[in-house]
């Protein structure tokens, strides 16, 4: 039996939940959660913690373009994701929502522009 | 001097508050709505807030700052709000005459009503009084955010962050992802200053060392920051405890130590300010003590979610549109006052009997408490924190039960 600690972010309570996990990685017990929604969040956060990655890319001729993954990616791939994007340079014009890179690190998430860039003269 | 411009509603500042106020004023029937912004685009601070978490309440979607700004900018343009960019308001009179300056020069605007939406600014080192020399490498968290996200510059490589406000925590993650080391987040209180979501996703996710009940006692370095000394503080006096000092070698110190509503223009116009919020004293339509001058968003009180900024500014925009159309709420109304355990309440006055939402903050973290509004409303809260704004919705029925001219909001343990 193993214990995993996860802080629930569902509400300002910030419950510190302890999960009891058996040898096969199955959750067999909860301690410290105070609501049903929290239990679901904590289970998901234990099984498959994911985050939306946001960063900026350099633009040819100067400035930056803010981008995001169009869906959450595994939490452990955040740093690797930024590194994978580090060499990209963006050429204007760009529209909001344009796909800048498809399938980041095989996660199935596309990297999309969160702002528009006008063509430079 | 150019001719004077005549408008119905003038909105000063086109961040999230100003855009929402202008849009709502137009929707509420004001014919000429003018939105004045000193930067070259609509959106204000949202452009440098590239992270997600915006719009969960307002749009029911998880947006980044620039995306959230884009939604409102489109609404503003579609509605036919007149926009003046790269224009700075330098003066506002109680008669709602605005002096502004742009590339074309200085000009005047006469408005039937005005919405103040100038937002807030960051508290600086002088205001938190850190002893030591004055080297380069000390930035507010928001300045660092602009450098990284807008200008594409890294402010330093070895970072210490004083204060655990939301921008500070978000910058910890951002700088880490851009290859810097974040050596410490130092917080004087026994809990973080920002949202729990940011504590988990920005600090815990990246194992950022968090020093609660600590502060920076000295900055070292002549030309550039070389190190900072931090120390544990006494829980009650919050004074540094001798013998607990440790020195951390770093090249950058970021400050995330609070925000201050930006009210220079409000003062100029004679708007009465609430020392508890740093913003105007307003009624439920967000009208200030000066008739026809309204305020909404962080210029009124510092919010923790942009969604609330937008919603509140819409109330101000609607009030301003009604005032411009000659509809006025009369009467002194009822004063809303913070009592035991409550830091502030907005609005500070209720004139009518339409449903009202009170926004309030508590002084300290507490568990298992009751919030009581006079004897018309009460509710139990499992936990309350100064960093998480509470909302109390009062119905017409509850408001009609008010006796007397004052309503006290209290925390009961």
Interface residues (C-beta under 8 A of the other chain):
Chain A: X7 X9 X12 X13 X14 X34 X51 X52 X54 X55 X56 X58 X62 X63 X64 X66 X68 X75 X78 X79 X82 X96 X114 X115 X116
Chain B: X47 X50 X51 X52 X62 X64 X65 X66 X67 X70 X148 X149 X150 X151 X152 X176 X177 X178 X195 X196 X197 X199 X200 X201 X204 X205 X382 X383 X384 X385 X388
